[in-house]
Amino acid sequence: MQENTKSSFIGLVPLLIFILFYLGTGIFLQMNNTPMAFYQLPSPVAVTLGIIAAFILFKGTIQEKCTTFLEGCGHQDIITMCVIYLLAGAFASTAKNMGGVDSTVNLALNYIPVQFLAPGLFIVAGFISTATGTSVGAIVSIAPIAVGLADKSGVSLPLILAAVMGGSMFGDNLSVISDTTIAATRTQGVDMRDKFKVNLYIAIPAAVITIILLLIFGAPETITNLGSLEFSFIKVIPYIAVLIMAISGMNVFMVLTLGILIAGIIGLAYGNFTLLTFAKGVNSGFENMNEIFLLSLLSGGLGTMTAKTGGIQWIINKIQKIIVGKKTAKLGIGLLVSLTDIAVANNTVAIIINGSIAKKISHKYNVDPRESAALLDIFSCVFQGMIPYGAQMLILLNFAADKVSPMTLIPLLWYQILLLVFTLIFIKFDLTEKIKRI
């Protein structure tokens, strides 16, 4: 971000309208005991209100505003995420229609004690996300199975979903191949392994305590003897194939496309559907992702209008005023990337926007660049894994078929909360020097 970029609070107003209207409506309906309060107002409609406000408030011709908006909608990161949504929906629908979810759930319940399901899913999600560098990929791979496990085991569905989310964000934050790590290390000019070392000392305590909490609170009140549940190992293969391909580093589009084809071939061979019903199942999966698709597309356009009009720079300028020393510099970096992530709902973009200013702050106040890289990644990870309109939350709750609201899930996101707590402790006691000597 250039220092001469214009700053304007007006640039933030449309985004605030969207967030406050969307969350405010959900909170109001929740207080009035409306079932599934946060799903009553479609999110694409809420963001459209913000877009209309942007067109009214921002200067320039209608054509200029349209151009900026469409540039944001058509940004490579936005389109990439939207295509992933569609393929993920198609894979989930096809695998479920051919009996893959039931077989996978029954296989897991036959061999994993129900009291270990929640911590087990956290660990598996963390492993997949670390190996693949994407929290979204981990959620797409595990969430459908996790929902089925919760339904049959009696373990709390919100807690199971929180475990999947926490593990996915743990891996995304630490992975040396994730977009956030690459963006954080490149903007701060440090090696990935150095940032990883600092990051690890903050993340591991949070992860360990999360696993302990999941062991304590993740067991059902009564342990049900489910007996021997029937499953077909052949129908588990699509999930195994997707996991192996993802971990191997294969392109996510190829992973999901091949997953759809493998599930389709197995379903056709077992007579679960015909070619025509297979095609309809794929289309049904596309349709299931329509709301997420539209929200991501529209919010991408709104985010670009906000940044171009100076809304993000206004946040940056305000936060720089509170920096008076090394510790407040670290907090300033954290606040910058956190608020930007809340604004644009994309942790990689938030890091890129704030990378150059974070580097200048670090140099001015003698903050170790390895630490500034870790702080950029951590703070963006914490909030990306908690905001109700973020890609991770939207995909996760979509697989839960609207059975869980964001406000129910957020208090259970123990890993993200603990990661924030340990990061603040790390800043307070200036532990970078101690880590250097280890």
MILOGU-370445 format. One record per residue (C-alpha): residue in three letters; x, y, z. Coordinates in steps of 0.05 Angstrom, whole numbers, padded with zeros to 5 digits, always signed. Example, Ala and Ser with C-alpha at 12.3 -4.5 7.8 and 13.67 -1.06 7.14 Angstrom:
! residues 2
ALA+00246-00090+00156;SER+00273-00021+00143;
This chain:
! residues 438
MET+00000+00000+00000;GLN+00029+00066-00021;GLU+00033+00122+00030;ASN+00001+00172-00018;THR-00060+00129-00028;LYS-00121+00170-00011;SER-00156+00158+00055;SER-00231+00163+00064;PHE-00280+00139+00117;ILE-00334+00143+00064;GLY-00298+00086+00029;LEU-00315+00041+00088;VAL-00389+00060+00095;PRO-00418+00012+00042;LEU-00379-00046+00072;LEU-00403-00027+00142;ILE-00474-00025+00115;PHE-00468-00096+00089;ILE-00436-00124+00152;LEU-00481-00087+00202;PHE-00545-00102+00163;TYR-00527-00175+00154;LEU-00504-00188+00225;GLY-00555-00141+00256;THR-00613-00176+00223;GLY-00588-00243+00246;ILE-00576-00220+00317;PHE-00645-00186+00320;LEU-00681-00249+00295;GLN-00639-00292+00342;MET-00662-00250+00401;ASN-00734-00260+00379;ASN-00723-00336+00377;THR-00731-00341+00302;PRO-00707-00410+00278;MET-00642-00407+00238;ALA-00641-00332+00247;PHE-00578-00319+00207;TYR-00606-00354+00146;GLN-00670-00313+00140;LEU-00636-00256+00103;PRO-00599-00282+00042;SER-00527-00258+00045;PRO-00524-00237-00029;VAL-00583-00190-00017;ALA-00547-00160+00044;VAL-00483-00147+00004;THR-00524-00118-00053;LEU-00548-00064-00005;GLY-00475-00046+00008;ILE-00461-00044-00067;ILE-00520+00003-00079;ALA-00493+00048-00024;ALA-00425+00048-00057;PHE-00454+00070-00124;ILE-00492+00126-00089;LEU-00436+00150-00043;PHE-00373+00142-00084;LYS-00350+00195-00133;GLY-00342+00183-00208;THR-00386+00164-00266;ILE-00431+00103-00266;GLN-00385+00072-00318;GLU-00323+00082-00275;LYS-00358+00052-00214;CYS-00382-00007-00256;THR-00312-00018-00282;THR-00282-00019-00212;PHE-00337-00065-00186;LEU-00330-00114-00243;GLU-00254-00114-00236;GLY-00264-00138-00164;CYS-00316-00190-00184;GLY-00270-00216-00238;HIS-00206-00217-00197;GLN-00169-00283-00206;ASP-00173-00300-00132;ILE-00249-00290-00131;ILE-00262-00330-00194;THR-00216-00385-00170;MET-00254-00391-00105;CYS-00321-00390-00141;VAL-00301-00448-00186;ILE-00276-00486-00126;TYR-00344-00476-00094;LEU-00379-00506-00154;LEU-00333-00566-00160;ALA-00336-00578-00085;GLY-00411-00577-00087;ALA-00412-00625-00145;PHE-00364-00674-00112;ALA-00403-00673-00046;SER-00469-00685-00082;THR-00442-00741-00126;ALA-00406-00777-00070;LYS-00467-00773-00025;ASN-00514-00798-00080;MET-00472-00860-00091;GLY-00470-00876-00017;GLY-00400-00850-00002;VAL-00418-00809+00059;ASP-00456-00866+00094;SER-00400-00916+00080;THR-00345-00869+00104;VAL-00383-00850+00167;ASN-00398-00923+00184;LEU-00326-00942+00171;ALA-00302-00888+00219;LEU-00352-00905+00273;ASN-00333-00979+00270;TYR-00260-00964+00288;ILE-00257-00896+00323;PRO-00287-00888+00393;VAL-00339-00833+00391;GLN-00304-00794+00447;PHE-00244-00785+00402;LEU-00282-00761+00340;ALA-00276-00686+00353;PRO-00202-00684+00370;GLY-00189-00734+00314;LEU-00223-00690+00263;PHE-00183-00630+00287;ILE-00117-00668+00277;VAL-00137-00696+00209;ALA-00161-00627+00185;GLY-00095-00597+00210;PHE-00054-00649+00174;ILE-00091-00641+00108;SER-00090-00566+00111;THR-00016-00564+00128;ALA+00001-00613+00072;THR-00042-00578+00019;GLY-00035-00506+00042;THR-00109-00492+00039;SER-00161-00490+00094;VAL-00217-00491+00042;GLY-00191-00556+00012;ALA-00189-00589+00081;ILE-00260-00566+00097;VAL-00286-00590+00030;SER-00253-00658+00041;ILE-00275-00670+00113;ALA-00339-00629+00126;PRO-00389-00677+00092;ILE-00361-00736+00131;ALA-00358-00696+00196;VAL-00432-00677+00190;GLY-00450-00751+00180;LEU-00407-00772+00239;ALA-00441-00721+00285;ASP-00511-00744+00263;LYS-00497-00818+00278;SER-00451-00812+00338;GLY-00489-00763+00381;VAL-00430-00716+00386;SER-00450-00643+00382;LEU-00452-00620+00309;PRO-00429-00549+00324;LEU-00370-00576+00363;ILE-00352-00624+00307;LEU-00355-00567+00257;ALA-00313-00522+00302;ALA-00260-00578+00306;VAL-00257-00582+00230;MET-00252-00507+00224;GLY-00199-00501+00277;GLY-00156-00556+00248;SER-00163-00527+00178;MET-00141-00458+00200;PHE-00083-00488+00241;GLY-00055-00520+00178;ASP-00068-00461+00133;ASN-00031-00415+00181;LEU+00030-00461+00187;SER+00036-00492+00118;VAL+00097-00470+00079;ILE+00059-00476+00014;SER-00003-00435+00034;ASP-00017-00369-00001;THR-00017-00333+00066;THR+00053-00359+00085;ILE+00080-00341+00016;ALA+00050-00271+00019;ALA+00073-00259+00091;THR+00144-00282+00080;ARG+00153-00247+00013;THR+00127-00180+00037;GLN+00172-00183+00099;GLY+00233-00210+00064;VAL+00243-00272+00107;ASP+00252-00347+00095;MET+00191-00391+00103;ARG+00227-00436+00153;ASP+00243-00376+00197;LYS+00172-00352+00198;PHE+00148-00424+00209;LYS+00192-00430+00272;VAL+00164-00366+00304;ASN+00093-00385+00282;LEU+00100-00455+00310;TYR+00117-00433+00380;ILE+00053-00393+00382;ALA+00007-00442+00347;ILE+00027-00508+00382;PRO+00004-00488+00452;ALA-00063-00465+00424;ALA-00071-00530+00385;VAL-00053-00574+00445;ILE-00102-00540+00491;THR-00156-00543+00437;ILE-00146-00619+00431;ILE-00151-00626+00506;LEU-00215-00586+00508;LEU-00244-00628+00450;LEU-00226-00691+00489;ILE-00262-00665+00550;PHE-00323-00634+00517;GLY-00326-00672+00452;ALA-00354-00737+00479;PRO-00430-00748+00477;GLU-00467-00748+00544;THR-00483-00821+00535;ILE-00438-00869+00496;THR-00484-00906+00448;ASN-00465-00976+00426;LEU-00474-00970+00352;GLY-00457-01043+00339;SER-00425-01064+00273;LEU-00445-01016+00219;GLU-00446-01036+00146;PHE-00402-01001+00096;SER-00372-01012+00027;PHE-00299-00995+00025;ILE-00304-00983-00051;LYS-00351-00925-00037;VAL-00300-00894+00010;ILE-00248-00891-00046;PRO-00270-00823-00074;TYR-00254-00789-00008;ILE-00188-00826+00000;ALA-00170-00808-00072;VAL-00186-00734-00061;LEU-00144-00733+00003;ILE-00084-00767-00030;MET-00086-00723-00091;ALA-00093-00660-00050;ILE-00035-00679-00004;SER+00008-00696-00064;GLY+00003-00624-00086;MET-00042-00635-00147;ASN-00081-00574-00171;VAL-00146-00567-00132;PHE-00187-00563-00196;MET-00159-00629-00219;VAL-00168-00660-00150;LEU-00242-00643-00147;THR-00256-00659-00220;LEU-00224-00728-00214;GLY-00261-00738-00148;ILE-00327-00725-00184;LEU-00309-00774-00239;ILE-00286-00829-00191;ALA-00350-00822-00150;GLY-00391-00822-00214;ILE-00358-00885-00241;ILE-00369-00922-00175;GLY-00441-00899-00172;LEU-00454-00921-00243;ALA-00421-00989-00231;TYR-00463-01001-00168;GLY-00527-00977-00201;ASN-00536-00918-00153;PHE-00552-00874-00212;THR-00554-00871-00288;LEU-00513-00824-00332;LEU-00572-00776-00333;THR-00583-00776-00257;PHE-00507-00770-00248;ALA-00509-00706-00290;LYS-00568-00681-00250;GLY-00531-00695-00185;VAL-00471-00655-00209;ASN-00518-00597-00227;SER-00552-00602-00159;GLY-00484-00595-00127;PHE-00472-00532-00168;GLU-00539-00504-00145;ASN-00524-00518-00072;MET-00466-00469-00077;ASN-00505-00413-00111;GLU-00511-00369-00049;ILE-00437-00375-00032;PHE-00418-00364-00104;LEU-00458-00300-00110;LEU-00435-00273-00043;SER-00362-00283-00060;LEU-00370-00252-00128;LEU-00408-00191-00103;SER-00365-00180-00041;GLY-00303-00183-00085;GLY-00330-00125-00125;LEU-00350-00086-00063;GLY-00282-00099-00031;THR-00246-00070-00092;MET-00290-00008-00092;THR-00276+00001-00017;ALA-00201-00005-00027;LYS-00199+00041-00088;THR-00240+00095-00053;GLY-00193+00096+00006;GLY-00231+00057+00059;ILE-00175+00009+00074;GLN-00124+00065+00075;TRP-00167+00102+00126;ILE-00162+00042+00173;ILE-00086+00040+00162;ASN-00078+00114+00177;LYS-00119+00110+00241;ILE-00081+00050+00268;GLN-00013+00081+00254;LYS-00031+00137+00302;ILE-00033+00090+00363;ILE+00037+00062+00350;VAL+00087+00090+00401;GLY+00137+00033+00411;LYS+00156-00038+00393;LYS+00098-00073+00427;THR+00045-00026+00400;ALA+00078-00033+00332;LYS+00065-00108+00335;LEU-00007-00095+00357;GLY-00014-00044+00301;ILE+00008-00095+00249;GLY-00042-00145+00279;LEU-00099-00094+00279;LEU-00084-00072+00208;VAL-00088-00142+00178;SER-00147-00162+00223;LEU-00191-00104+00203;THR-00172-00111+00130;ASP-00190-00184+00132;ILE-00257-00168+00164;ALA-00267-00118+00109;VAL-00248-00160+00048;ALA-00260-00230+00076;ASN-00196-00257+00045;ASN-00134-00268+00089;THR-00085-00271+00031;VAL-00110-00205+00003;ALA-00108-00174+00073;ILE-00034-00194+00080;ILE-00016-00167+00011;ILE-00051-00101+00024;ASN-00015-00091+00090;GLY+00052-00124+00075;SER+00091-00063+00054;ILE+00065-00019+00110;ALA+00079-00075+00161;LYS+00151-00078+00136;LYS+00160-00003+00145;ILE+00131-00006+00215;SER+00176-00065+00232;HIS+00238-00028+00208;LYS+00220+00036+00244;TYR+00206+00003+00311;ASN+00258-00053+00307;VAL+00208-00110+00302;ASP+00240-00175+00278;PRO+00215-00187+00206;ARG+00204-00261+00222;GLU+00156-00239+00276;SER+00120-00189+00232;ALA+00111-00243+00180;ALA+00082-00290+00232;LEU+00037-00236+00260;LEU+00009-00220+00191;ASP-00008-00293+00179;ILE-00035-00307+00249;PHE-00081-00248+00257;SER-00110-00257+00188;CYS-00119-00331+00202;VAL-00156-00318+00268;PHE-00208-00272+00237;GLN-00214-00308+00170;GLY-00233-00370+00210;MET-00287-00333+00250;ILE-00323-00283+00206;PRO-00392-00309+00186;TYR-00385-00286+00113;GLY-00315-00315+00102;ALA-00307-00371+00051;GLN-00287-00423+00103;MET-00348-00410+00147;LEU-00396-00407+00088;ILE-00372-00473+00059;LEU-00371-00508+00127;LEU-00442-00487+00145;ASN-00467-00502+00075;PHE-00448-00575+00086;ALA-00487-00573+00152;ALA-00549-00558+00111;ASP-00565-00496+00153;LYS-00570-00536+00218;VAL-00519-00491+00253;SER-00516-00415+00255;PRO-00452-00375+00255;MET-00468-00347+00324;THR-00474-00418+00352;LEU-00408-00438+00321;ILE-00364-00378+00336;PRO-00360-00388+00413;LEU-00336-00459+00400;LEU-00278-00438+00355;TRP-00229-00450+00412;TYR-00167-00457+00368;GLN-00176-00388+00337;ILE-00191-00356+00404;LEU-00132-00390+00438;LEU-00086-00372+00380;LEU-00105-00299+00390;VAL-00093-00304+00465;PHE-00024-00337+00457;THR-00005-00286+00404;LEU-00021-00229+00451;ILE+00020-00263+00506;PHE+00077-00270+00456;ILE+00073-00196+00441;LYS+00066-00175+00514;PHE+00128-00213+00538;ASP+00169-00202+00474;LEU+00186-00275+00466;THR+00222-00268+00398;GLU+00291-00264+00430;LYS+00278-00328+00470;ILE+00258-00365+00407;LYS+00321-00343+00371;ARG+00363-00378+00423;ILE+00325-00444+00417;
